[in-house]
Amino acid sequence: MTTTVDARPRARTWWWGFVPYAVLCVVHVVALAVGSDAVAAPTKLGLMPLLAVAVLWGARGMPWRTPLTLLVIALGFSWLGDGAATFFPFLDDELPAMLLCFGVAHVLYIVLFWRFLAVRRLPWWSAVYVVWWIVLLLVLWPYLGALAFAVAGYGIVLGGTAASSTRAHAAVAVGAAFFLCSDTLLAFTLFLPGALGAWATPAVMVTYTLGQGLIAAGALVSLGRRADT
């Protein structure tokens, strides 16, 4: 006599792991909006660990293979990027360390999307991310200074993440687009201070947290479907 495992209970409960992450996202963004650095700083450092916990919760019952490892490590490097000023206090400028950490995270995402989560061919419209990269550099290049080539390289992997995500689950593709929007806003706040106004900083984190959350959720849905087949 054989028994089968009913996947429906996990299907109904996997997303509960994202609730603490969503709550912390709201707290963090509100703290930014009202200028409460005492709350914004520690809550920012809690975002990616809570998202990793959500992934671990959602992955219950799945075989732990390379895709989940890539996802969790990418969140780890994102966490290092979020806290670059805290984790690398010996640096005069934390921006290069932040670019490096997020650059590694994006490379891991590209491998994850292209190698393990792809469900379709690369659509023709993904070329819009090439146009985005060119336009962004044309606008910001005079202000990038010594970081010009580093930012250009980071833009390649960021655009590569967004483009490769178009082969994956729709939530992954939307999440990667939000991530790209977040970093675009961040680039303007860093290199053209004041150009976007006071709303820009909260907007950076709204789009960032949405992006990371949707990427993680879409990846879990995709991997869960494959585990159930």
Long-range contacts (C-beta under 8 A, 24 or more apart in sequence): 5-61, 7-61, 7-224, 7-228, 10-60, 10-61, 10-224, 11-224, 14-57, 14-58, 14-60, 14-220, 14-224, 15-58, 15-217, 16-57, 17-53, 17-54, 17-55, 17-56, 17-57, 17-58, 18-51, 18-54, 18-58, 18-213, 18-216, 18-217, 20-50, 20-53, 20-54, 21-47, 21-50, 21-51, 21-53, 21-54, 21-209, 21-213, 22-213, 24-50, 25-205, 25-209, 25-213, 28-205, 28-209, 29-202, 29-205, 29-206, 29-209, 32-201, 32-202, 32-205, 33-202, 44-82, 44-83, 44-205, 45-79, 45-82, 45-83, 45-86, 47-79, 47-82, 47-209, 47-212, 48-75, 48-76, 48-78, 48-79, 48-82, 48-212, 49-79, 51-75, 51-212, 51-213, 51-216, 52-76, 52-79, 54-213, 54-216, 55-216, 55-219, 55-220, 58-216, 58-217, 58-220, 58-224, 59-220, 59-223, 61-227, 62-223, 62-224, 62-227, 63-227, 66-116, 67-112, 67-116, 67-117, 67-219, 67-223, 68-223, 70-108, 70-109, 70-111, 70-112, 70-116, 71-108, 71-112, 71-216, 71-219, 73-108, 74-105, 74-106, 74-108, 74-109, 74-112, 75-105, 75-212, 75-216, 77-101, 77-102, 77-104, 77-105, 77-108, 78-102, 78-105, 78-212, 81-105, 95-147, 95-190, 96-147, 96-150, 99-147, 99-150, 99-151, 99-154, 102-154, 102-158, 102-183, 103-153, 103-154, 103-157, 106-154, 106-157, 106-158, 106-160, 106-161, 107-157, 109-161, 109-164, 109-165, 109-176, 109-215, 110-157, 110-160, 110-161, 110-164, 112-219, 113-161, 113-164, 113-165, 113-167, 113-168, 113-172, 113-176, 114-164, 114-167, 116-223, 117-167, 117-168, 117-169, 117-172, 117-218, 117-219, 117-222, 117-223, 118-164, 118-167, 118-168, 119-167, 119-168, 119-169, 119-222, 120-166, 120-167, 121-167, 122-163, 122-164, 122-166, 122-167, 123-166, 125-166, 126-162, 126-163, 126-166, 129-159, 129-160, 129-162, 129-163, 129-180, 130-159, 130-163, 132-159, 132-162, 132-180, 132-184, 133-159, 136-184, 136-187, 140-187, 140-188, 140-191, 140-192, 143-191, 143-192, 144-191, 151-187, 158-183, 165-215, 168-218, 168-219, 168-222, 169-218, 169-219, 169-221, 169-222, 170-218, 171-214, 171-215, 171-217, 171-218, 171-221, 172-214, 172-215, 172-218, 172-219, 172-222, 173-218, 174-214, 174-218, 175-210, 175-211, 175-212, 175-213, 175-214, 175-215, 175-216, 175-217, 175-218, 176-211, 176-215, 177-211, 178-207, 178-208, 178-210, 178-211, 178-214, 179-207, 179-208, 179-211, 179-212, 179-215, 180-211, 181-207, 181-211, 182-206, 182-207, 182-208, 182-211, 183-208
